[in-house]
Amino acid sequence: MSISALGIGTLRTSSIRPRSQLRAPASPPSSNSDSIAIEVERIAEAQRFTARLAVERSESKQLPS
């Protein structure tokens, strides 16, 4: 058990970087929330489209041939 604890400590210390080597965030938080909102809207639109197709298909099956 003590061997695994040493291994974890070694992994943690090897992943620490000095501040000079840290990268800035890819984009500001506001644009991140904007991109999430856009993705949520795309998902909602896809669900509306799928629901409309399901209704149209069920209606077409009910019509006499």
GUNUVO-566233 format. One record per atom (N, C-alpha, C): x, y, z. Coordinates in steps of 0.001 Angstrom, whole numbers, plus 524288, in hexadecimal, padded with zeros to 5 digits. Layout:
BEGIN
XYZ;...
END
This chain:
BEGIN
803387FB5380000;800008000080000;8035E804E480000;807B8804BD802B2;80B1C8094F802DA;80DD080A307FD9B;80E73806177FA93;810D88069F7F566;80D45809C27F1D0;80835808AD7F1EB;804A180B947EE8C;804408114B7F044;804968124C7F546;80470817B47F724;8093881AAA7F530;80DA8818227F511;8125981AA97F300;811C981BB77ED2D;80F6F8180B7EA65;80EA9818BD7E4CB;80B1A81D517E39D;806FB81DEB7E6A2;803658224B7E5D6;8061C827707E70B;80939827927EB2E;80C1882C517EC7F;80FE982DCF7E837;8125F829F07E5DE;8160782AEF7E199;8132C82D187DCDD;80E9A82AF97DBA4;80B9282CE77D73B;809DB8328F7D819;80826833B97DCC2;80654838FC7DDDF;80ABD83CF67DD8F;80F3C83BB47DFB3;8138683F707DF93;815BF8400D7DA1B;8157583C017D6E9;8178983C797D1A1;813EA83FA07CE1C;80EEB8402F7CF94;80B4F843217CC4E;80AF8848E27CDD4;80D9484A7C7D1FB;80D7F84FFA7D39D;81137853087D020;80F42857627CDFF;8127685AA67CA92;81339860027CD08;817908627F7CBDE;81838867DF7CDB1;8145D86B7F7CAF4;8130986FE47CD71;80F438738C7CB38;810D2875667C5C3;815C1875C37C4B0;8177F877987BF94;81602873D37BB36;8152B86EDD7BC79;813D886B007B881;80DFB86A097B815;80ACE86C617BB71;8053086BA07BB32;802ED86E9E7B69C;7FF1686C497B418;7FC8386ECF7AFA7;7F7B4871BE7B17E;7F660875CB7AEB0;7F197878B97AFC8;7ECF2875877ADF8;7E858876697B03B;7E3B58739D7AE61;7E2CA874A07A896;7E07D870D57A5FC;7DFAA871327A059;7DC0D875B379EE6;7D821876B67A216;7D48687AF17A0F2;7D22787CEC7A608;7D04D881A97A604;7CDF7883BB7AAD1;7C8F6880C37AC3A;7C789880CE7B133;7C2EC87DDA7B2E6;7BDDE87F617B01C;7BD54884427AEA0;7B878885D47AC10;7B7CB8831D7A6D1;7BBFC8827C7A3E2;7BB7387FC979EE1;7BA8A879F979FAC;7BC84877D47A400;7BB6A872577A52F;7B59A871947A627;7B33F875147A922;7ADA8874807AA2E;7AA7F875807A535;7AC5F878F87A1D7;7A9BC879D179CD6;7A9DF874E179980;7AE468724E79961;7AEA786D9079633;7AB4A8693379876;7AADA868F079D96;7A7698651579FFD;7A1C08664279E8D;7A04586B3B79EBA;79AEB86CBB79D56;799B086B57797AF;79D6786C1779438;79CA386AC478EB4;79BE6864DE78E12;79F10861CF790D3;79E9285C207907C;7995985A47792AF;7979285C9F796F0;7928385B2D79930;78E2585C6579552;78E87860DC792B4;78A8E8624578ED1;78A9C85E7E78A36;78F3185CC778894;78F8B858F078457;78CFB853D1785EA;78DDA8521C78AC4;78B8084D4578CA6;7859184DD178CCD;783B38524A78EBC;77E0D8533078F05;77BA28533278995;77E41855A7785DC;77C3B855C878082;77C0F8504877E2E;77FFC84D2377F3D;78008847BF77D52;77B978449877FB9;77A7B84583784B1;77627842C078735;770EA84471784F0;7704684977783E9;76B6A84B4E7817D;76AB5848F277C16;76EEC848B977917;76EBC8467D773DD;76D3E840B877415;76FAF83DD6777A0;76E8E838467782F;768E783766779D0;766FE83A9C77D6C;7619183A1F77F22;75DD083B3E77AA6;75F0A83F3277780;75BB18407877306;75BA583C0176F18;76026839AE76E0E;760608353476A7B;75D2C830A676C88;75D7E82FA277196;75A8A82B4C773DE;754B082C3177345;752F28310D77418;74D62832447737D;74BBD8319E76DCB;74EE48339476A2C;74D9483328764A1;74D5B82D73762E3;750F182A4B764CF;750F5824C576352;74C35821FA76588;74AD78233A76A61;746498209B76CB7;741438225276A05;741008273C76859;73C67829177657B;73C16826927601F;74076825C575D90;7405B8236A75854;73EC781DAB75892;73FD181B0975CDF;73E378159575D7B;7385B8152F75E62;736028194776082;7306B819377619E;72D1B81A6475CCD;72F4D81CDF758DC;72C5D81E267541B;72B3D81936750F9;726A5818D774EB4;725828143474B6B;728B78146C7465D;72A4A80FE274490;72D8980F9173FE2;72A6E80FC873AEC;
END
